[in-house]
Amino acid sequence: RTTSVDVTRAFFFRNAAVDETDTALRAVSAPNARALEQAARLDAERAGKAVVGLVKRGIRPSDILTREAFENAIVVTIALAGSTNAVLHLLAIAHAAGVRLELDDFTRIGARVPVLADLRPSGRYSMSELIRIGGIEPLMKVLLQAGLLHGDCLTVTGKTLAQNLRGVKAYPAGQQIVRPLADPIKAESHLVVLYGNLAPDGAVAKITGKEGLRFAGRARVFDGEEATLQAILDGTIRAGDVIVVRYEGPRGGPGMREMLSPTAAIMGKGLGDQVALITDGRFSGGSHGFVVGHVSPEAAVGGPLALVRDGDAISIDATTRELALHVEAAEIERRRGDWRPPAPYATRGVLAKYAELVSSASLGAVTDRGLRAAGQGQ
């Protein structure tokens, strides 16, 4: 049952992870690279021992992957100002575990959970600095004591979450990385699920508040990441533009590439607070700015993103949670009649099979949803 999106896409993404890892390793000295390799090997050994221990004690993944555990994961992700990727991955893992989880659960939980960690890319501190003051356990203890976590969830230690956190000490006095509950960075979640005529099935934005809560502008439309990046670098993109990157969704990519390069180029050009970017692809945890991803249905299946044209007015409103294309409904329908799907990236082999089977990003971009429904006679 290895159909969760993070397993599937680790194989299918066409460039991002390998290139970024290789670049990072080349940027460090040889001794540091060896130290990183040794630390990774030790982590792998510890993980292996933990798995063997779970098997010996008869603890199965289904004992741990409960509805309450997924809610805990969402709460901690929000408090840490985590990536939009968490939405995609948690939906997929929940599907594989047979746990009902939906986009709207992130909105429901996010309404009562604040952003507390001042972490990059939108914040001031790195994860390594958080680890040096105690990691995430002191934060989790604060959340548990506030009634925001389910303490009775079983964990990989064989103990409950509450038992794991019982002896955890508070962060050192004076640290600035994690704010107190009474003084959050943002009072509710930074992960904003949007709907509207551009995203009938939903889209996900990472809005910390530093970008503002609303953006309106004129569309600059690109079919794919490469054309988008070139337009940003050559100065085609100007302040006030809403950059539309389409055919990068689960099926169109295929595999839903990260738009790290375009968002990094936007920041490099000094346009971070002057343009927005929307896509049926996804973003790296390193992306920030006024960006909206996972737009569903995706362009490759004829979603509204496929019907946008240069110059169309688009608005993104994090307060009303709306992603809107300001074009008359009759004109949209006329364009729909003219639309034809583009040629697929692959017509044979694994990528073609993946593109044929993969679900919408709003459902976790899993590849067995239809198979599961057929097996249940639905």
N, C-alpha and C positions, 0 to 999 in steps of 0.2 A: 504493500500500500504506500509506495514511495511516490505519491502523485502530488505532493504539496508543491506550491509554485517555486519555493526557494530551491528545492531539489531539481525540479524540471528546468528552470531557467538557468541554473548554474551551468548546465550543459549547453543550453541554446543561445544564451546571449552572445552576440557575435564579436564583441571586442572589449567591453568596458573593464570587467574584473581583471582579466589577464594583463591588459596594458597598464592599468593603474598600479597593480601589484608590482609588475616589473619595474616601472618608473620609481616606485617608492624604494624598492630594494637597491636600485642603482644610486639612489640619492644618499644612502648611508654608507659609512665606512665599512670595510670588510670585517673588522672586529665586532662592530655593532650588528652587522648582518648575521654573523655567527651566533651572537648572543640571542638575537631574535629567533633564529632557527632552533637553538637549544630550548628556549622558553616554549616555543610552539610544540616541540617534541615532548616536553614534560607535560604540557597541557593535554596532549593526545594520550599519553600514558595514564594520566589521572582519570581522564574520561573513560578510557577502556576499563580501568579497575572499577570505576563507579558502575558501569554497565554490568559487569560481571557480578558485582555485589547485588544489584537490583534483581538480576536473574535468580541468584541463589535465594533471595528472600521472597521470590514469587511476586514481585511488584512489576506490573505491566504498564505500558504507556497509557492504556485506557484508564488505569487507576489514578493517574496524575492529570491527564488531559481532560479535565471536567469543565463544565460551563463556568464555574467559579474561578478556576485557574486562568481561563482566557480573560475573564473580567479583571483579574489581578494583573495580567500582562498588559492590558490596555491602560490601567491606572498608572502603572510604573512607567510605561512608554510616555504617557502624557506628562507626568511629573518631571521626567528627564528631558522634555522637549525633543522626543525621538522622531525618527524619520517617517515619512509617509509610507515607506516600504513596509513598516510594521502592519499597516492596515491590510495590504495585499497578502503578506505572509500569514498573518493570524487568521484571515478568512480561509486561506488555503489549508492551513494545518487543522483548523477546526473542521473543515469539510472531510479531510482524511481521517479525523478522529470520530466522525459521526456526531459532532456537536453543532447545534444550530447557532450560527453567529452571522450577523448582518451588518451592512454599512451603518444602519441607523443605531446600532448598539454603541458605536463610537461617539455619536452625537449625544445619546442618552447619558453615557458614562462621563463624557467630557464636560457636560453641564455642571458637574459637581466636583471635578478634579482640577486643581490649579497647576500651572507650570511653575516648578520650583528651582530647577537647575539651570544655571547660567552657562550653558555649554555651547561650544561651536557647532555649526558655523554661524548661527545668529548671535551667540553669546560670546563671552570673553575667555572661557576656560576650556581646556581639553579634557577628554576622558581620563588620560593618564594623571592629570592633576586631581581629579575626583577620586581615583583609586588611591592616591597617596594619602588622602585624608580619611579613608575608610571605605571607599567604594559605594555601592548602592544600598547596602544593608541598613546603615543608619537612616537613610531616607525611607526605606521600606518600613522600618519600625515606626517612624513618625506617621506614615500613612496608615499603618495598622492601628496605632493608638487613636487615630482620628476616625476610625471606623470606615476607612476607604478601601481596605483590603479584607479578603476572606481569610482569616487566620487558621481555619481548620482544613485547608487544602493540603493534601499529601504532596511531598516534594521528593526529589531524587536522593535526598539523604535518608529517606525512610521515616522522617519525622514530618510533622506539620509545619506550615510556614510560621505559625506563632512560636512553636518550639525552637525553630532555627533562629529566630530573632530575639529570643528571651535574654540572652546574655550580651547582645550587641550594644556597644557604647555609642554615645552621641558623637556627632562631629566635634572637632576641636573648637573651642571658643574663638570667635573672631574670624572664622573662615567665611569667605564671600561667595563660594561656589554654589551652595544650596541655600536658598532663602527659607525662612520660617513660613509656616502655613498662614500666619497673620499678615505676611508681607510678600505675596507671591509676585513673580514676574508677570504673570497673566492669571486672572481669576478663574478662567476656564480653559478648556483645551485649545491648543494651537492647531490641532488637526481638525480641519473644517470640511465636512461633507457638504457639497453643493449639488443642487438640482436646478433644472431649468430647461428651456427648449434647446440648449446646446448639450445638455447632459441629462436626458430623461431618466437614465438608470444610475446617475450619480457621478461625481468627480471628487477628488480629494486635494485639498490645498493645505499648505503648511503656513499658517498666518500667525506670526508671533506678536503682531501689533506694531512692530518697528517699520513694517512696509506700508502701514496704513490699513484701513479696513475695506476700502473700496477703490476700484480702478476702472476707468472707462476710457476707451480709445478705439482706434481704427485697426482692422485686421491686416496683418501682413502674413500671407499664407505660404507654407512650404511643405512639400511632400517629402518628408524625411529629415533626419538630423543633419546630414552633410550640407545640404543646401541652406539650412538655417544658419549653421555655423559660419559659412562663407559670407552670408548677407550681414551678419553681425560684425565680422572682422573687416569687411570692406566698406563699412559705414552706411550701408543701405538702410539699416534699422535706425530709427530716430526716436527721440523722446515722444511719448504719447502713443506709440505703437503697441498693439496687442499681437504678439508673435504666436502664430498658430502652427504647431508642428504635428502633422498628421501622418497616418499610415505607419505609426510606430507602436501600435497596440499589440496585444497578445497574438492576434492573427496576422495583422498587417506587418509587423516587424520582420519575421515573426519572433516573438520572445520578449517584447517589451523592453527595449534598451533604455538605459539611464541617459537622461539629457544633461549629464554633468558638463560636457564641453560647451554647449550653448550657454548654459547658465553661468559658467565660469567666465566665458567671453563677455557676457553682459556686464558682469561685475568689473572685469578688466577695462571695459570701455567707459566705466563710470555711469552706466545706465540703470543700475540696480534699483533705484527708486523712481525711475522715469518710464519704464516699460513693464509690461506683464508678458508672461508666456503660458500658454495652455497647450496641452498635448494629450493624446491617447496613450502615450508612452508613460514612463515613470521617471523619478528623479533619484539621484544619489543622495545619501545622507549628508554629503558635502554641499548640496545645492541650497541656496537661499535666495530671497527676493520674492516678488509677487508672482508665484508660480502655481499652476494648477495642473495636476496630472490625473491619470486613470480615467479620462473622460470616456463615459460609456453611454450608449453603444459606440464602439470605435469606428473610425472612418472606413476601415476595410470591409465592414459589413453594411455600409450605407448609413452609418450614424450621422447625426446632424453636422458633425465636424467636417464631413466630406463635402458638405454643401456650402461652406463658408467661402467667400470670395474676398480678394483684396479690397480694402476700403469699407467693408461692412463694419457697423458699429457693434461693439461687444462691451458688456459690463460684467464685472466680478464684484459681488457684494458679500463680504464675510458676515455681515450683521443679519441680512435676510437669507443668507446661505443660497444665493442664486447666481447661476452662470447663464447669462442671457445673450442671445443673438437678436439684435434689433432690426429685423427684416420682416416684412409682412408675411403672414402665413401663406398666402397665395403664391408669393414669389418663392418661398422655400419649397412648396410642393412642385412648382414648375421646375426648379432646379433638380428636385428629386427625380422627376421624370427624365431629365437629361443625363443623370449620373450613370456612369458605368464603372464597375469595379476595376481597379488596376490589375495588371498581370501579377500573379503571385511571385514572391521572392524565390520560392522553390516549388517545383512541380513533382519531384520524386524524392524518395528517401524520408529520413526521420523528420526533417524540418517541415516537409509537406504534410506528413501525418500529424505532426504537432499542430500546425496551423488549422488543419481540418477539425481536430478534436477539442482545441482549447476553448474554454468558456470566457465570458466577459470578465474584465478586471473587477467589476462590481461584485462578482461571485468568487473572486480569488484567483482567476486565470488557471483553473485546474483542468485536467484533461480527461477526467473520468465521470464528469457530472451526468452526461447522457447515458453512459454505460450503467451507472448506479441506478438511475431512474428506470432504465429498461429492466434491470434485474429485479426491481421491486414492483414491476408491473404498473408503473405510473405513466 
